[in-house]
Each structure stands twice: as C-alpha cells, then as structure tokens.
Amino acid sequence: MQISLKKQGNIALITIDRPDAMNSLDSEGIKELGEALKTVRNDNSLRVAIISSSGTEAFCTGADVTSNPEDSPFYMTDFWKPMIAAVNGYCFAGGLALALLCDIRLASENATFASEGPRGGILPAGGLIQRLTRAIGVTHAIELMLTSRRITASEALKLGLISEAIPQQSLKSRALEIAEQIASMAPLAIQAVKEAAQRGGTLADGLALERQLNSALLGTSDAQEALNAMREKRKPNFKGN
C-alpha cells in the first residue's frame, strides 16, 4: 500500500507511505489515492482531509498522472470537502500537482518545490498548469514551469504558493489545528465556499453561483442551528444537513 487513510474524528488523515521511493506514486498509488478521496467524499462524518507523507525527505517527488487521466484524482473537479497539504521536503512534478489539488498548503521550512515538466520532455500534468496559474498568477507560474526552477519554502510563501512555512516538527500539528478549526464549522457552508471559489468563472457567474449556493444553505438545519447558538450564546452543534 502506498496510501493510508485514517480517521480522527471528523478529519481524514491521508498519508503517502513510500519513503523508499521518495514518496513518488506509480499507477497503483494513484489508484489508491483516488479510492481514499472517494471514501472521504462519500463519508458524511468526514469534513476535511489532510494529505501528508511519511519520512522526512519528501512529500512526493512525482506521480503517474498520465496513465488514466479520466480516472485520476488529479483531474477531480467535484470534490468540495476542504483539503490541506502538509508538505515536507521535496515536492516535485506530480507532488506539486497533488499539493495544488489541496485548498490550503502548509510547508516545512525545508520544503522545495518544482514543476519539473519540461525538464523531462513532458507537459506539467495532473492539472498543474491550470492550478498553479490560478494559485500564484500567470507571470510567476509560467516562469517556474518553463524553467523547471526549484524554489524554497520561503520563496513559495512570498509567491502565495503556500500559506505558511513552519518548522518541520510542527508541520503536522499545525495542519491538524487548522483542520479542527474547519471541521468545527457548518460543513455544507464550508463546501459551498470551496465550490463557489472553484466554479466561479467570470465575476457575474461567480456572483450568481454564490447567490444560488447561499439560498440553498439558508434552508438547512445547520443555518438554523448557527442562529440558535448565537442567540443562546453557546457553541453550535452542526450536523451537516
């Protein structure tokens, strides 16, 4: 097994466990990753996922993202539960694509990032081109992809590729802290935020989608629970319905 999935309350802990291969993923590993994400998506008790790796050298140094693109989790566009990447060490090629699949990216101070595509004579695959340009802007993304230049966690933070650069020993605990904060929120509202951000398109399309999603949320039990909790000055107990 290259991927392990454990549950900690409402949080899914997905771990890449192939340290002998610098946590690279072959076609079987990609299949396992897809199955893990489907489990998270279909389990209503799970509200957020953390993707991390075993060992200290690499988060993921590559992944076979071209073998079956129609089935690859890298091309998922309908996964609305939040995902957090806890990036430790090398994050190259398909590893970077995996990190970009996540909504929040944290990195240890020893992390290194690179697209690596043209260096190997191929296109940066796995949605990397589309997601990297959206994450840090076309100007910086194109430069990194065309040169296959490697960047440190410090530069990744400046570019907006990651939200925090953290000491290695604190990386997973910080990811868990953020996940717990997200998991305490109304799950349907959290998923709607992600969907609106990813499906927005033009400003007009995005505003229309936000109105549609919010209209649906206003009729949920969680929305009423939030209102009741505020009135009663207590912590809300969200059920995801």
Residue frames relative to the residue before (quaternion, step in Angstrom):
aa qw qx qy qz dx dy dz
M 1.0000 0.0000 0.0000 0.0000 0.00 0.00 0.00
Q 0.2369 -0.7825 0.5635 0.1185 3.55 -0.90 0.97
I 0.7525 0.2776 -0.1493 0.5782 3.56 1.27 -0.44
S 0.0878 -0.7735 0.6249 0.0600 3.56 -0.96 0.88
L 0.1429 -0.7743 0.6131 0.0643 3.54 -1.17 0.71
K 0.0305 0.7776 -0.6259 0.0517 3.54 -0.79 1.08
K 0.3084 -0.7402 0.5702 0.1787 3.55 -1.20 0.56
Q 0.0332 -0.7659 0.6420 -0.0043 3.52 -1.00 0.91
G 0.7832 -0.1654 0.0606 0.5963 3.53 0.10 1.29
N 0.8002 -0.2176 0.2054 0.5198 3.56 -0.75 -1.10
I 0.6256 0.5604 -0.3115 0.4445 3.58 1.32 0.04
A 0.2624 -0.7416 0.5994 0.1484 3.55 -0.99 0.92
L 0.1657 -0.7757 0.6044 0.0745 3.56 -0.88 1.00
I 0.0498 -0.8025 0.5938 -0.0286 3.56 -0.34 1.30
T 0.0482 -0.8285 0.5573 -0.0251 3.57 -0.63 1.14
I 0.3206 -0.6954 0.6097 0.2048 3.54 -1.00 0.91
D 0.0258 -0.8418 0.5365 -0.0540 3.57 -0.47 1.18
R 0.4593 0.6351 -0.4900 0.3816 3.53 0.38 1.29
P 0.0322 0.8696 -0.4925 0.0138 3.59 0.86 0.94
D 0.6015 0.5752 -0.3635 0.4186 3.59 1.13 -0.56
A 0.7335 0.3209 -0.2067 0.5623 3.59 1.26 -0.37
M 0.5415 -0.6403 0.3764 0.3940 3.56 1.21 0.66
N 0.5820 -0.6334 0.3366 0.3833 3.55 1.15 0.79
S 0.3019 0.7053 -0.5656 0.3023 3.56 0.98 0.85
L 0.2807 -0.7703 0.5538 0.1453 3.57 -1.15 0.60
D 0.2554 -0.7416 0.5993 0.1603 3.56 -0.85 0.98
S 0.7731 -0.3567 0.2294 0.4716 3.59 -1.27 -0.10
E 0.6372 0.5177 -0.3323 0.4642 3.60 1.05 -0.70
G 0.6461 0.5203 -0.3129 0.4626 3.57 1.03 -0.78
I 0.6272 0.5224 -0.3296 0.4745 3.56 1.05 -0.74
K 0.6283 0.5268 -0.3304 0.4675 3.57 1.03 -0.79
E 0.6571 0.5073 -0.3073 0.4652 3.59 0.94 -0.88
L 0.6280 0.5287 -0.3321 0.4645 3.58 1.02 -0.78
G 0.6505 0.5204 -0.3108 0.4578 3.57 0.96 -0.87
E 0.6561 0.5067 -0.3077 0.4671 3.56 0.98 -0.84
A 0.6359 0.5265 -0.3283 0.4589 3.59 1.02 -0.79
L 0.6751 0.4877 -0.2974 0.4668 3.58 0.92 -0.87
K 0.6257 0.5232 -0.3415 0.4671 3.59 1.04 -0.69
T 0.6182 0.5376 -0.3387 0.4627 3.57 1.05 -0.75
V 0.6549 0.5044 -0.3042 0.4734 3.57 0.96 -0.90
R 0.6664 0.5189 -0.3042 0.4405 3.57 0.89 -0.94
N 0.7576 0.4130 -0.2077 0.4608 3.59 0.95 -0.86
D 0.6291 0.5180 -0.3335 0.4740 3.59 1.26 -0.20
N 0.3152 -0.7968 0.4876 0.1677 3.58 -0.29 1.25
S 0.6018 0.5643 -0.3678 0.4291 3.58 1.19 -0.32
L 0.6659 0.4774 -0.2927 0.4930 3.60 1.25 -0.37
R 0.1633 -0.8359 0.5224 0.0411 3.57 -0.74 1.07
V 0.7932 0.0461 -0.0048 0.6072 3.59 1.19 -0.47
A 0.2143 -0.7805 0.5766 0.1112 3.58 -1.16 0.63
I 0.1912 -0.7349 0.6388 0.1240 3.53 -1.19 0.69
I 0.1299 -0.7705 0.6200 0.0715 3.57 -0.88 0.97
S 0.1014 0.7831 -0.6029 0.1142 3.57 -0.69 1.13
S 0.3754 -0.7249 0.5333 0.2217 3.58 -1.27 -0.17
S 0.4746 -0.6329 0.5239 0.3158 3.54 -1.30 0.35
G 0.7214 0.4024 -0.3121 0.4694 3.56 -1.21 0.45
T 0.4647 -0.6965 0.4873 0.2479 3.55 -1.33 0.04
E 0.6245 0.5999 -0.3326 0.3735 3.60 1.21 -0.27
A 0.8458 0.0491 0.0449 0.5294 3.58 0.88 -0.87
F 0.4088 -0.6438 0.5906 0.2637 3.51 -1.23 0.66
C 0.6923 -0.3199 0.2397 0.6007 3.55 0.85 -1.06
T 0.2119 -0.8186 0.5258 0.0921 3.57 -0.72 1.06
G 0.8065 -0.1026 0.0468 0.5803 3.57 1.21 0.23
A 0.0447 -0.7886 0.6131 0.0133 3.53 -1.22 0.49
D 0.4680 -0.6570 0.5174 0.2857 3.52 -1.14 0.73
V 0.0472 0.8475 -0.5231 0.0762 3.58 0.19 1.29
T 0.6638 0.5237 -0.3028 0.4397 3.59 1.24 0.08
S 0.5106 0.6905 -0.4187 0.2952 3.61 1.19 -0.29
N 0.7945 -0.0365 0.0474 0.6043 3.60 0.90 -0.93
P 0.1174 -0.8603 0.4890 0.0830 3.60 0.53 1.13
E 0.6207 0.5536 -0.3618 0.4211 3.60 1.09 -0.57
D 0.7332 0.3754 -0.2198 0.5227 3.58 1.19 -0.47
S 0.5203 0.6861 -0.3977 0.3169 3.58 1.23 -0.30
P 0.4824 -0.6681 0.4788 0.3028 3.60 -0.93 0.84
F 0.5521 0.6225 -0.3934 0.3910 3.59 1.20 -0.41
Y 0.7246 0.4077 -0.2344 0.5037 3.58 1.18 -0.48
M 0.3530 0.7379 -0.4997 0.2849 3.57 1.23 0.37
T 0.0459 -0.7987 0.5998 0.0158 3.56 -0.98 0.87
D 0.6992 0.4376 -0.2647 0.4996 3.59 1.23 0.21
F 0.4634 0.6395 -0.4633 0.4022 3.56 1.12 0.72
W 0.0901 -0.8708 0.4833 0.0069 3.56 -0.11 1.31
K 0.5271 0.5936 -0.4440 0.4157 3.61 1.17 -0.01
P 0.5199 -0.6668 0.4286 0.3185 3.61 -0.88 0.87
M 0.1269 -0.7718 0.6198 0.0637 3.54 -1.17 0.72
I 0.1732 -0.7693 0.6107 0.0715 3.53 -1.06 0.88
A 0.2128 -0.7567 0.6050 0.1269 3.57 -0.90 0.95
A 0.1326 -0.7524 0.6415 0.0683 3.57 -0.91 0.98
V 0.0854 -0.8591 0.5046 -0.0107 3.56 0.10 1.35
N 0.0114 -0.7972 0.6016 -0.0502 3.53 -0.68 1.18
G 0.8377 0.1303 -0.1014 0.5206 3.60 -0.73 0.99
Y 0.8303 -0.2144 0.1615 0.4884 3.55 -1.14 -0.73
C 0.0024 -0.7691 0.6380 -0.0374 3.54 -0.99 0.96
F 0.1499 0.8341 -0.5012 0.1753 3.54 0.24 1.32
A 0.8718 0.1213 -0.0614 0.4705 3.53 -1.34 0.49
G 0.8380 0.0285 0.0104 0.5449 3.58 -0.56 -1.15
G 0.5733 0.5764 -0.3744 0.4460 3.57 1.20 -0.44
L 0.6487 0.4898 -0.3060 0.4957 3.55 1.05 -0.78
A 0.6152 0.5353 -0.3420 0.4668 3.58 1.05 -0.75
L 0.6459 0.5128 -0.3150 0.4698 3.59 1.03 -0.79
A 0.6415 0.5131 -0.3258 0.4680 3.58 0.95 -0.83
L 0.6815 0.4911 -0.2810 0.4641 3.58 1.00 -0.85
L 0.5471 0.5886 -0.3959 0.4445 3.58 1.24 -0.31
C 0.6578 0.5083 -0.2946 0.4713 3.56 1.23 -0.54
D 0.5230 -0.6686 0.4503 0.2769 3.55 -1.19 0.62
I 0.7642 0.1658 -0.0893 0.6169 3.56 1.12 -0.72
R 0.0946 -0.8046 0.5859 0.0191 3.56 -0.82 1.03
L 0.0678 -0.7622 0.6438 -0.0031 3.52 -0.78 1.17
A 0.0755 -0.8131 0.5762 0.0339 3.59 -1.04 0.64
S 0.4676 -0.6243 0.5404 0.3155 3.52 -1.19 0.60
E 0.6310 -0.5746 0.3682 0.3691 3.55 -1.16 0.54
N 0.6712 0.4728 -0.3036 0.4835 3.60 1.22 -0.28
A 0.4193 0.7251 -0.4606 0.2937 3.62 1.24 0.13
T 0.0869 -0.7641 0.6381 0.0378 3.53 -1.23 0.70
F 0.1571 -0.8126 0.5601 0.0355 3.56 -0.87 1.01
A 0.1667 0.7650 -0.6156 0.0898 3.57 -1.18 0.66
S 0.4608 -0.6844 0.4909 0.2797 3.56 -1.10 0.68
E 0.1814 -0.8619 0.4558 0.1282 3.59 1.16 -0.72
G 0.4338 0.7511 -0.4425 0.2278 3.65 1.15 -0.27
P 0.7576 0.3823 -0.2348 0.4741 3.63 0.40 -1.16
R 0.5532 0.6060 -0.3971 0.4112 3.60 1.13 -0.52
G 0.7503 0.3475 -0.1991 0.5259 3.57 1.12 -0.67
G 0.5733 -0.6371 0.3599 0.3686 3.57 1.26 0.29
I 0.6611 0.4699 -0.3125 0.4944 3.59 1.22 0.39
L 0.5991 -0.5366 0.4518 0.3859 3.51 -1.36 0.14
P 0.4856 -0.6021 0.5210 0.3609 3.62 -1.04 0.60
A 0.1168 -0.8595 0.4975 0.0130 3.56 -0.21 1.29
G 0.6657 0.5349 -0.3620 0.3738 3.53 -1.31 -0.27
G 0.6617 -0.5088 0.3105 0.4548 3.56 1.15 0.54
L 0.3796 0.7668 -0.4612 0.2348 3.57 1.29 -0.01
I 0.6517 0.5258 -0.3339 0.4328 3.60 0.86 -0.87
Q 0.6992 0.4746 -0.2784 0.4565 3.56 0.79 -1.02
R 0.7311 0.4453 -0.2543 0.4500 3.58 0.83 -0.95
L 0.6404 0.5236 -0.3417 0.4461 3.60 1.00 -0.71
T 0.6515 0.5055 -0.3251 0.4629 3.60 0.94 -0.81
R 0.6659 0.4857 -0.3051 0.4770 3.58 1.05 -0.68
A 0.6653 0.5243 -0.3016 0.4377 3.57 1.09 -0.70
I 0.8411 0.1398 -0.0378 0.5212 3.60 0.82 -0.93
G 0.6078 -0.5644 0.3602 0.4270 3.59 1.24 0.07
V 0.6343 -0.5816 0.3648 0.3555 3.55 -1.13 0.71
T 0.6488 0.5586 -0.3376 0.3912 3.61 0.83 -0.95
H 0.7327 0.4039 -0.2414 0.4917 3.58 0.72 -1.01
A 0.6438 0.5417 -0.3307 0.4274 3.59 0.97 -0.82
I 0.6544 0.5119 -0.3152 0.4587 3.58 0.90 -0.91
E 0.6512 0.5202 -0.3234 0.4481 3.58 0.91 -0.88
L 0.6808 0.4851 -0.2969 0.4616 3.58 0.89 -0.89
M 0.6930 0.4803 -0.2845 0.4561 3.58 0.96 -0.82
L 0.6808 0.4892 -0.3011 0.4546 3.60 0.96 -0.78
T 0.7471 0.3886 -0.2204 0.4922 3.59 1.05 -0.69
S 0.2729 -0.7650 0.5190 0.2664 3.60 1.23 -0.47
R 0.2561 0.7976 -0.5038 0.2110 3.56 1.18 0.61
R 0.3477 -0.7271 0.5567 0.2012 3.55 -1.05 0.80
I 0.1100 -0.8061 0.5802 0.0379 3.56 -0.93 0.88
T 0.4903 -0.6642 0.4896 0.2806 3.54 -1.17 0.64
A 0.6777 -0.4590 0.3712 0.4385 3.54 -1.32 0.12
S 0.6145 0.5617 -0.3441 0.4342 3.58 1.05 -0.74
E 0.6912 0.4450 -0.2827 0.4942 3.60 0.89 -0.88
A 0.6128 0.5497 -0.3473 0.4491 3.59 1.03 -0.75
L 0.6345 0.5213 -0.3229 0.4705 3.58 1.06 -0.73
K 0.6593 0.5091 -0.3067 0.4605 3.58 0.94 -0.87
L 0.6898 0.4795 -0.2731 0.4687 3.59 1.05 -0.79
G 0.4837 -0.6662 0.4366 0.3628 3.58 1.21 -0.41
L 0.3868 0.7208 -0.4841 0.3106 3.58 1.24 0.30
I 0.7688 0.1447 -0.0854 0.6170 3.57 1.11 -0.70
S 0.4409 -0.7021 0.4893 0.2707 3.58 -1.18 0.43
E 0.8002 0.0635 -0.0367 0.5952 3.59 1.20 -0.45
A 0.1849 -0.7163 0.6581 0.1400 3.55 -1.23 0.66
I 0.0713 -0.8457 0.5235 -0.0749 3.54 -0.46 1.30
P 0.5695 -0.5565 0.4558 0.3978 3.62 -1.09 0.53
Q 0.6290 -0.6028 0.3440 0.3503 3.54 -0.94 0.94
Q 0.6976 0.4943 -0.2853 0.4331 3.58 0.89 -0.90
S 0.7102 0.4445 -0.2530 0.4837 3.60 1.23 -0.35
L 0.4225 0.7614 -0.4325 0.2341 3.59 1.30 -0.23
K 0.7455 0.4186 -0.2467 0.4563 3.58 0.63 -1.08
S 0.6361 0.5165 -0.3447 0.4580 3.59 1.02 -0.64
R 0.6347 0.5112 -0.3280 0.4777 3.58 1.07 -0.69
A 0.6254 0.5262 -0.3344 0.4693 3.60 1.00 -0.78
L 0.6615 0.5031 -0.2962 0.4707 3.56 0.97 -0.86
E 0.6173 0.5493 -0.3395 0.4494 3.58 1.03 -0.76
I 0.6769 0.4728 -0.2872 0.4856 3.58 0.92 -0.91
A 0.6376 0.5340 -0.3280 0.4480 3.58 0.97 -0.85
E 0.6538 0.5123 -0.3133 0.4603 3.58 0.95 -0.83
Q 0.6261 0.5276 -0.3344 0.4668 3.56 1.06 -0.74
I 0.6613 0.4928 -0.3023 0.4779 3.59 0.95 -0.89
A 0.6720 0.5245 -0.2958 0.4310 3.57 0.92 -0.96
S 0.6296 0.5428 -0.3342 0.4441 3.59 1.20 -0.44
M 0.6002 0.5743 -0.3486 0.4341 3.58 1.28 -0.29
A 0.6467 -0.4828 0.4012 0.4332 3.56 -1.32 0.14
P 0.4170 -0.7687 0.4183 0.2452 3.62 -0.38 1.20
L 0.6580 0.5017 -0.3330 0.4520 3.61 0.93 -0.75
A 0.6401 0.5135 -0.3249 0.4701 3.58 1.04 -0.72
I 0.6230 0.5383 -0.3308 0.4611 3.58 1.02 -0.81
Q 0.6768 0.4852 -0.2915 0.4707 3.58 0.91 -0.92
A 0.6343 0.5319 -0.3305 0.4533 3.59 1.06 -0.72
V 0.6003 0.5507 -0.3536 0.4596 3.60 1.07 -0.71
K 0.6790 0.4854 -0.2923 0.4668 3.56 0.88 -0.96
E 0.6580 0.5142 -0.3153 0.4508 3.59 0.91 -0.89
A 0.6575 0.5101 -0.3129 0.4578 3.58 0.94 -0.88
A 0.6600 0.5167 -0.3043 0.4526 3.58 0.99 -0.84
Q 0.7443 0.4271 -0.2272 0.4605 3.58 0.95 -0.85
R 0.7590 0.3804 -0.2038 0.4875 3.59 1.06 -0.70
G 0.3699 0.8036 -0.4279 0.1852 3.55 1.30 -0.10
G 0.1657 -0.7995 0.5584 0.1468 3.62 0.88 -0.87
T 0.8002 -0.1240 0.1365 0.5707 3.57 -0.74 -1.05
L 0.6796 -0.4711 0.3514 0.4389 3.58 -1.25 0.27
A 0.6581 0.5107 -0.3118 0.4570 3.59 0.92 -0.90
D 0.6539 0.5041 -0.3072 0.4732 3.58 0.97 -0.88
G 0.6627 0.5190 -0.3011 0.4481 3.55 0.97 -0.90
L 0.6616 0.5005 -0.3081 0.4656 3.57 0.94 -0.86
A 0.6457 0.5158 -0.3189 0.4641 3.57 1.01 -0.83
L 0.6544 0.5061 -0.3109 0.4680 3.58 0.99 -0.84
E 0.6422 0.5213 -0.3295 0.4552 3.59 0.97 -0.82
R 0.6395 0.5181 -0.3288 0.4631 3.60 0.98 -0.80
Q 0.6528 0.5227 -0.3037 0.4565 3.55 0.99 -0.91
L 0.6900 0.4788 -0.2812 0.4643 3.58 0.87 -0.94
N 0.6783 0.4939 -0.3029 0.4519 3.57 0.92 -0.86
S 0.5981 0.5609 -0.3565 0.4479 3.56 1.09 -0.69
A 0.6608 0.4953 -0.2994 0.4779 3.56 1.02 -0.83
L 0.6578 0.5271 -0.3124 0.4380 3.60 0.99 -0.82
L 0.6129 0.5865 -0.3529 0.3948 3.58 1.02 -0.74
G 0.7077 0.4545 -0.2616 0.4735 3.57 1.17 -0.51
T 0.5280 0.6557 -0.4052 0.3565 3.59 1.25 0.08
S 0.6145 -0.5462 0.4299 0.3731 3.54 -1.29 0.41
D 0.6182 0.5595 -0.3470 0.4294 3.57 1.06 -0.73
A 0.6316 0.5290 -0.3359 0.4566 3.59 1.01 -0.77
Q 0.6601 0.4884 -0.3023 0.4841 3.58 0.99 -0.83
E 0.6286 0.5395 -0.3257 0.4558 3.58 1.05 -0.81
A 0.6334 0.5275 -0.3316 0.4590 3.60 1.00 -0.81
L 0.6567 0.5056 -0.2999 0.4723 3.56 0.99 -0.86
N 0.6596 0.5080 -0.3045 0.4628 3.58 0.93 -0.91
A 0.6595 0.5172 -0.3090 0.4496 3.58 0.95 -0.89
M 0.6374 0.5229 -0.3261 0.4625 3.56 1.02 -0.79
R 0.6657 0.5037 -0.2974 0.4634 3.57 0.96 -0.87
E 0.7467 0.4034 -0.2019 0.4888 3.55 1.03 -0.89
K 0.3732 -0.7688 0.4455 0.2666 3.56 1.39 0.07
R 0.5271 0.5833 -0.4350 0.4389 3.54 0.81 1.13
K 0.6039 -0.5451 0.4302 0.3913 3.54 -1.30 0.18
P 0.4313 -0.7164 0.4745 0.2750 3.64 -0.80 0.92
N 0.2675 -0.7390 0.6001 0.1490 3.54 -1.21 0.64
F 0.1078 -0.8462 0.5211 0.0280 3.56 0.14 1.30
K 0.2409 -0.7980 0.5455 0.0867 3.56 -1.02 0.91
G 0.4538 -0.6945 0.4517 0.3281 3.59 1.21 -0.26
N 0.6875 0.4016 -0.3176 0.5150 3.57 1.03 0.78
